[in-house]
Amino acid sequence: MPALALKSPAAEPNNNRHVMVVCTGESCVDAGAGELLAELKEQRLHTRCDLRVAASRCLGHCQAAPAMVEDGKVMGWVSCRRIRAELRRLEAM
């Protein structure tokens, strides 16, 4: 008789899922947040990761614009080049 499973498979963490939230506050938009969102949406189609992309109102890091949150970690002065490097790093994990 098989053992009773207390956790459903859906409750187990997915190490391949990543969430990136781009700030769309005024400073970040002026610094290029729109281009970052477009780049993330484009890269989402080409990455092997389960990448979730979202936008948020001001994250409160205007001095480091454009800012974003990657898997709960705030990142400042983000560029499209940095996004591509982060995605390569995440795929290698």
CNS distance restraints for C-alpha pairs under 8 A (distance, minus, plus):
assign (resid   7 and name CA) (resid  11 and name CA) 6.26 0.50 0.50
assign (resid   7 and name CA) (resid  12 and name CA) 7.56 0.50 0.50
assign (resid   8 and name CA) (resid  12 and name CA) 7.27 0.50 0.50
assign (resid  16 and name CA) (resid  49 and name CA) 5.45 0.50 0.50
assign (resid  16 and name CA) (resid  50 and name CA) 5.86 0.50 0.50
assign (resid  17 and name CA) (resid  49 and name CA) 6.17 0.50 0.50
assign (resid  17 and name CA) (resid  50 and name CA) 4.47 0.50 0.50
assign (resid  17 and name CA) (resid  51 and name CA) 5.90 0.50 0.50
assign (resid  17 and name CA) (resid  52 and name CA) 7.50 0.50 0.50
assign (resid  18 and name CA) (resid  49 and name CA) 7.13 0.50 0.50
assign (resid  18 and name CA) (resid  50 and name CA) 6.15 0.50 0.50
assign (resid  18 and name CA) (resid  51 and name CA) 4.98 0.50 0.50
assign (resid  18 and name CA) (resid  52 and name CA) 6.07 0.50 0.50
assign (resid  18 and name CA) (resid  70 and name CA) 7.35 0.50 0.50
assign (resid  18 and name CA) (resid  71 and name CA) 5.89 0.50 0.50
assign (resid  19 and name CA) (resid  51 and name CA) 5.96 0.50 0.50
assign (resid  19 and name CA) (resid  52 and name CA) 4.64 0.50 0.50
assign (resid  19 and name CA) (resid  53 and name CA) 6.04 0.50 0.50
assign (resid  19 and name CA) (resid  54 and name CA) 7.83 0.50 0.50
assign (resid  19 and name CA) (resid  69 and name CA) 7.88 0.50 0.50
assign (resid  19 and name CA) (resid  70 and name CA) 5.90 0.50 0.50
assign (resid  19 and name CA) (resid  71 and name CA) 5.18 0.50 0.50
assign (resid  19 and name CA) (resid  72 and name CA) 7.99 0.50 0.50
assign (resid  20 and name CA) (resid  51 and name CA) 7.51 0.50 0.50
assign (resid  20 and name CA) (resid  52 and name CA) 6.19 0.50 0.50
assign (resid  20 and name CA) (resid  53 and name CA) 5.05 0.50 0.50
assign (resid  20 and name CA) (resid  54 and name CA) 6.36 0.50 0.50
assign (resid  20 and name CA) (resid  68 and name CA) 6.91 0.50 0.50
assign (resid  20 and name CA) (resid  69 and name CA) 5.58 0.50 0.50
assign (resid  20 and name CA) (resid  70 and name CA) 4.57 0.50 0.50
assign (resid  20 and name CA) (resid  71 and name CA) 6.38 0.50 0.50
assign (resid  21 and name CA) (resid  53 and name CA) 5.92 0.50 0.50
assign (resid  21 and name CA) (resid  54 and name CA) 4.68 0.50 0.50
assign (resid  21 and name CA) (resid  55 and name CA) 5.21 0.50 0.50
assign (resid  21 and name CA) (resid  56 and name CA) 6.43 0.50 0.50
assign (resid  21 and name CA) (resid  68 and name CA) 5.45 0.50 0.50
assign (resid  21 and name CA) (resid  69 and name CA) 5.06 0.50 0.50
assign (resid  21 and name CA) (resid  70 and name CA) 6.62 0.50 0.50
assign (resid  22 and name CA) (resid  33 and name CA) 6.76 0.50 0.50
assign (resid  22 and name CA) (resid  36 and name CA) 7.41 0.50 0.50
assign (resid  22 and name CA) (resid  37 and name CA) 6.65 0.50 0.50
assign (resid  22 and name CA) (resid  53 and name CA) 7.89 0.50 0.50
assign (resid  22 and name CA) (resid  54 and name CA) 6.36 0.50 0.50
assign (resid  22 and name CA) (resid  55 and name CA) 4.79 0.50 0.50
assign (resid  22 and name CA) (resid  56 and name CA) 6.10 0.50 0.50
assign (resid  22 and name CA) (resid  67 and name CA) 6.42 0.50 0.50
assign (resid  22 and name CA) (resid  68 and name CA) 4.29 0.50 0.50
assign (resid  22 and name CA) (resid  69 and name CA) 6.51 0.50 0.50
assign (resid  23 and name CA) (resid  28 and name CA) 6.23 0.50 0.50
assign (resid  23 and name CA) (resid  29 and name CA) 7.80 0.50 0.50
assign (resid  23 and name CA) (resid  33 and name CA) 6.80 0.50 0.50
assign (resid  23 and name CA) (resid  55 and name CA) 5.92 0.50 0.50
assign (resid  23 and name CA) (resid  56 and name CA) 5.02 0.50 0.50
assign (resid  23 and name CA) (resid  57 and name CA) 5.79 0.50 0.50
assign (resid  23 and name CA) (resid  58 and name CA) 5.58 0.50 0.50
assign (resid  23 and name CA) (resid  59 and name CA) 5.86 0.50 0.50
assign (resid  23 and name CA) (resid  66 and name CA) 7.01 0.50 0.50
assign (resid  23 and name CA) (resid  67 and name CA) 5.71 0.50 0.50
assign (resid  23 and name CA) (resid  68 and name CA) 5.49 0.50 0.50
assign (resid  24 and name CA) (resid  28 and name CA) 5.78 0.50 0.50
assign (resid  24 and name CA) (resid  29 and name CA) 5.51 0.50 0.50
assign (resid  24 and name CA) (resid  33 and name CA) 6.26 0.50 0.50
assign (resid  24 and name CA) (resid  34 and name CA) 7.74 0.50 0.50
assign (resid  24 and name CA) (resid  55 and name CA) 6.32 0.50 0.50
assign (resid  24 and name CA) (resid  56 and name CA) 5.74 0.50 0.50
assign (resid  24 and name CA) (resid  57 and name CA) 5.23 0.50 0.50
assign (resid  24 and name CA) (resid  58 and name CA) 6.05 0.50 0.50
assign (resid  25 and name CA) (resid  29 and name CA) 6.07 0.50 0.50
assign (resid  25 and name CA) (resid  56 and name CA) 7.74 0.50 0.50
assign (resid  25 and name CA) (resid  57 and name CA) 5.30 0.50 0.50
assign (resid  25 and name CA) (resid  58 and name CA) 4.21 0.50 0.50
assign (resid  25 and name CA) (resid  59 and name CA) 7.38 0.50 0.50
assign (resid  25 and name CA) (resid  62 and name CA) 7.93 0.50 0.50
assign (resid  26 and name CA) (resid  30 and name CA) 6.17 0.50 0.50
assign (resid  26 and name CA) (resid  58 and name CA) 7.59 0.50 0.50
assign (resid  27 and name CA) (resid  31 and name CA) 6.20 0.50 0.50
assign (resid  27 and name CA) (resid  62 and name CA) 5.78 0.50 0.50
assign (resid  27 and name CA) (resid  65 and name CA) 6.11 0.50 0.50
assign (resid  27 and name CA) (resid  66 and name CA) 7.19 0.50 0.50
assign (resid  28 and name CA) (resid  32 and name CA) 6.26 0.50 0.50
assign (resid  28 and name CA) (resid  33 and name CA) 5.36 0.50 0.50
assign (resid  28 and name CA) (resid  62 and name CA) 6.73 0.50 0.50
assign (resid  28 and name CA) (resid  65 and name CA) 4.72 0.50 0.50
assign (resid  28 and name CA) (resid  66 and name CA) 4.19 0.50 0.50
assign (resid  28 and name CA) (resid  67 and name CA) 6.48 0.50 0.50
assign (resid  29 and name CA) (resid  33 and name CA) 4.66 0.50 0.50
assign (resid  29 and name CA) (resid  34 and name CA) 6.19 0.50 0.50
assign (resid  29 and name CA) (resid  66 and name CA) 7.14 0.50 0.50
assign (resid  31 and name CA) (resid  65 and name CA) 5.98 0.50 0.50
assign (resid  31 and name CA) (resid  66 and name CA) 5.47 0.50 0.50
assign (resid  32 and name CA) (resid  36 and name CA) 6.61 0.50 0.50
assign (resid  32 and name CA) (resid  66 and name CA) 6.37 0.50 0.50
assign (resid  33 and name CA) (resid  37 and name CA) 6.27 0.50 0.50
assign (resid  33 and name CA) (resid  66 and name CA) 5.71 0.50 0.50
assign (resid  33 and name CA) (resid  67 and name CA) 7.78 0.50 0.50
assign (resid  34 and name CA) (resid  38 and name CA) 6.28 0.50 0.50
assign (resid  35 and name CA) (resid  39 and name CA) 6.07 0.50 0.50
assign (resid  35 and name CA) (resid  80 and name CA) 7.48 0.50 0.50
assign (resid  36 and name CA) (resid  40 and name CA) 6.13 0.50 0.50
assign (resid  36 and name CA) (resid  78 and name CA) 7.91 0.50 0.50
assign (resid  36 and name CA) (resid  79 and name CA) 6.83 0.50 0.50
assign (resid  36 and name CA) (resid  80 and name CA) 5.84 0.50 0.50
assign (resid  36 and name CA) (resid  83 and name CA) 7.86 0.50 0.50
assign (resid  37 and name CA) (resid  41 and name CA) 6.14 0.50 0.50
assign (resid  37 and name CA) (resid  53 and name CA) 7.77 0.50 0.50
assign (resid  37 and name CA) (resid  54 and name CA) 7.95 0.50 0.50
assign (resid  37 and name CA) (resid  55 and name CA) 7.60 0.50 0.50
assign (resid  38 and name CA) (resid  42 and name CA) 6.18 0.50 0.50
assign (resid  39 and name CA) (resid  43 and name CA) 6.03 0.50 0.50
assign (resid  39 and name CA) (resid  80 and name CA) 6.41 0.50 0.50
assign (resid  39 and name CA) (resid  83 and name CA) 7.93 0.50 0.50
assign (resid  40 and name CA) (resid  44 and name CA) 5.92 0.50 0.50
assign (resid  40 and name CA) (resid  53 and name CA) 6.84 0.50 0.50
assign (resid  40 and name CA) (resid  83 and name CA) 7.37 0.50 0.50
assign (resid  41 and name CA) (resid  45 and name CA) 7.01 0.50 0.50
assign (resid  41 and name CA) (resid  53 and name CA) 6.89 0.50 0.50
assign (resid  42 and name CA) (resid  46 and name CA) 7.25 0.50 0.50
assign (resid  43 and name CA) (resid  47 and name CA) 6.12 0.50 0.50
assign (resid  43 and name CA) (resid  84 and name CA) 7.72 0.50 0.50
assign (resid  44 and name CA) (resid  49 and name CA) 7.95 0.50 0.50
assign (resid  44 and name CA) (resid  51 and name CA) 5.94 0.50 0.50
assign (resid  44 and name CA) (resid  52 and name CA) 7.88 0.50 0.50
assign (resid  47 and name CA) (resid  51 and name CA) 7.80 0.50 0.50
assign (resid  47 and name CA) (resid  87 and name CA) 7.50 0.50 0.50
assign (resid  47 and name CA) (resid  91 and name CA) 7.54 0.50 0.50
assign (resid  48 and name CA) (resid  91 and name CA) 6.64 0.50 0.50
assign (resid  49 and name CA) (resid  90 and name CA) 7.50 0.50 0.50
assign (resid  49 and name CA) (resid  91 and name CA) 6.25 0.50 0.50
assign (resid  58 and name CA) (resid  62 and name CA) 7.79 0.50 0.50
assign (resid  59 and name CA) (resid  67 and name CA) 7.53 0.50 0.50
assign (resid  59 and name CA) (resid  68 and name CA) 7.78 0.50 0.50
assign (resid  61 and name CA) (resid  65 and name CA) 6.76 0.50 0.50
assign (resid  61 and name CA) (resid  67 and name CA) 6.59 0.50 0.50
assign (resid  61 and name CA) (resid  76 and name CA) 7.47 0.50 0.50
assign (resid  62 and name CA) (resid  66 and name CA) 7.46 0.50 0.50
assign (resid  62 and name CA) (resid  67 and name CA) 7.48 0.50 0.50
assign (resid  64 and name CA) (resid  76 and name CA) 4.68 0.50 0.50
assign (resid  64 and name CA) (resid  77 and name CA) 5.22 0.50 0.50
assign (resid  65 and name CA) (resid  76 and name CA) 6.03 0.50 0.50
assign (resid  65 and name CA) (resid  77 and name CA) 5.35 0.50 0.50
assign (resid  65 and name CA) (resid  78 and name CA) 7.47 0.50 0.50
assign (resid  66 and name CA) (resid  76 and name CA) 6.13 0.50 0.50
assign (resid  66 and name CA) (resid  77 and name CA) 5.22 0.50 0.50
assign (resid  66 and name CA) (resid  78 and name CA) 5.69 0.50 0.50
assign (resid  66 and name CA) (resid  79 and name CA) 7.85 0.50 0.50
assign (resid  67 and name CA) (resid  74 and name CA) 7.13 0.50 0.50
assign (resid  67 and name CA) (resid  75 and name CA) 5.64 0.50 0.50
assign (resid  67 and name CA) (resid  76 and name CA) 4.41 0.50 0.50
assign (resid  67 and name CA) (resid  77 and name CA) 6.03 0.50 0.50
assign (resid  67 and name CA) (resid  78 and name CA) 6.06 0.50 0.50
assign (resid  68 and name CA) (resid  74 and name CA) 5.85 0.50 0.50
assign (resid  68 and name CA) (resid  75 and name CA) 5.37 0.50 0.50
assign (resid  68 and name CA) (resid  76 and name CA) 6.60 0.50 0.50
assign (resid  68 and name CA) (resid  78 and name CA) 7.28 0.50 0.50
assign (resid  69 and name CA) (resid  73 and name CA) 5.28 0.50 0.50
assign (resid  69 and name CA) (resid  74 and name CA) 4.37 0.50 0.50
assign (resid  69 and name CA) (resid  75 and name CA) 5.90 0.50 0.50
assign (resid  70 and name CA) (resid  74 and name CA) 6.41 0.50 0.50
assign (resid  70 and name CA) (resid  75 and name CA) 7.14 0.50 0.50
assign (resid  78 and name CA) (resid  82 and name CA) 6.15 0.50 0.50
assign (resid  78 and name CA) (resid  83 and name CA) 7.16 0.50 0.50
assign (resid  79 and name CA) (resid  83 and name CA) 6.35 0.50 0.50
assign (resid  80 and name CA) (resid  84 and name CA) 6.34 0.50 0.50
assign (resid  81 and name CA) (resid  85 and name CA) 6.34 0.50 0.50
assign (resid  82 and name CA) (resid  86 and name CA) 6.11 0.50 0.50
assign (resid  83 and name CA) (resid  87 and name CA) 6.20 0.50 0.50
assign (resid  84 and name CA) (resid  88 and name CA) 6.31 0.50 0.50
assign (resid  85 and name CA) (resid  89 and name CA) 6.26 0.50 0.50
assign (resid  86 and name CA) (resid  90 and name CA) 6.15 0.50 0.50
assign (resid  87 and name CA) (resid  91 and name CA) 6.13 0.50 0.50
assign (resid  88 and name CA) (resid  92 and name CA) 6.32 0.50 0.50
assign (resid  89 and name CA) (resid  93 and name CA) 6.61 0.50 0.50
